[in-house]
Amino acid sequence: MRLTPLTGRGLAFAPVGLLALALAMAGPAWAGDAAAGRSVFNAQCAMCHTVAVGGPNLLGPNLHGVVGRVAGAMKGYAYSPAMKATGLVWTPEKLAAYLQAPSAVVPGNKMPYAGLRPAQKVEDLIAYLETQK
């Protein structure tokens, strides 16, 4: 039996189709510009956060290494109970959602920020934060 999309019994993939499927399953590519993201960070985030290795927590936590970190886990910072309870890992996707609507993603968090727009600035900021490891 030949499996095809038309029979509903399976899928037939050519090598190119397998490559396309693998790329699609890998998730979105963060095509942000890290240099532009640094400018976004300096304009929107630096008044409350730092990204310096071993830098202090300010009004907000140090964001060095934030991509891949568990939310609410930076030692020495007094997170809100809501942030501590999320169990989130700051993937680029979760960061994008949070940066655009912090109160919607983590209701009760204490970051007084309405959200970052447009989407390009979000992608640029995440690209910059990914370099801060």
N, C-alpha and C positions, 0 to 999 in steps of 0.2 A: 504494500500500500504506500503510495506517495503522499506525504504530508504537505498540504498547501493551505494558505490562508483561506482559500475559497471553500474548502470542504468543512472547515470548522473543526477538523480533527487534529490540527497541529500547524506548524509553520515550517516552511522550507526557506533556508537561508543560504545565500551565496556567501563566499568569504567577505565580500564588501558589506553585506548585510550584518554579518557577525561583528565586524569592526564598528559599524554604526550603532549596533545594539550595545556593545561594550562602552562606547563613548557616551551614549545616552544614560547608561546606568551609573556612570562615574559621577554624575551630578553636574551642576552648572559650573562653568569656568568663571572664575572671578577675574574679569578683564580690567579691573580698576588700575589706575595709574598711581603708584605709590608716592611719587613726588607730589602729585596733586593732592593725594590723601594727607601728606604731611601738612600742607597748607590748610586743609580742612581741619585737621587735628589742632593746629595752632590757633585757628580762628574760633572753633566751636568747643574744643575739649580741654585745652591746656590750662584754662583758668581753674579747673577742678581736678584734673588728672595729670599724671606724669607717665612717661614710658621709659624712664631711665632705669638701667639695671640697678637693682637695690635702692631705687629712689623712694622717697617718702610717699605715704598715702596723703592726699590733700583732702579737700572736701569729698572727693571720690577716691576710689582705690587706684593704686598704681596699675597701669594697663600693660606693663611689660609682660609679654608672654600670654596675653589674654586669649588669643586664638588657641583653642584646644583645652583651656582651663575650665574647671568646674566653677559654675557661678557661685559666688558667696564664699570662695575659698582662700582669698588673699589674706595671709596672716597679718594681724595688727590692724585690720579695718573693721569698723563696727557696721556690718551689713544690717539691713532691715530683716526682720523675721521672714517676710515674703521672699526676699532674694535667697536667703539661706535654705528655704524649704523647696525651691524650684527643682533642684536636681538637674538643671540644665548644664550642658557642656557647650561652651561658646564656640560653636562651629561658625564658619562664615555665614551660613544660612540663618542660624539663630541670631547672630550679631546683626545681620541686615534687618531682620524683623524687629528686634529690640531697638535698634537705632532709629527706626522709622516711627515706632509707637511704643515707647518704654512702658507706659502704664497699661497698655493692652496686653503686652507679652507677660509682664510681671506686675499684676495689680498689687498695689500696696508697697511697691519699691519706693525708695526715698530719693531717686534721682529727679530733680526738678527740671525736666527737659521735655519739651513738647514733641520733639522728633526732628530728624534730619531729612531734608529733601533738597534736590531731586535725587532719584535713584543713583545717578552717576556719582554724586558726592558720597553716597553710602558705599558704593563699590570702591571708590578711590580710598576712602578712609579704611576700609577693611584691608585693602591691598597694602596700605601703610602699616596697619597693625600687624599684619602677617610678617612684616620684615622685622618687627620688634620682638625677637626671640632670644 
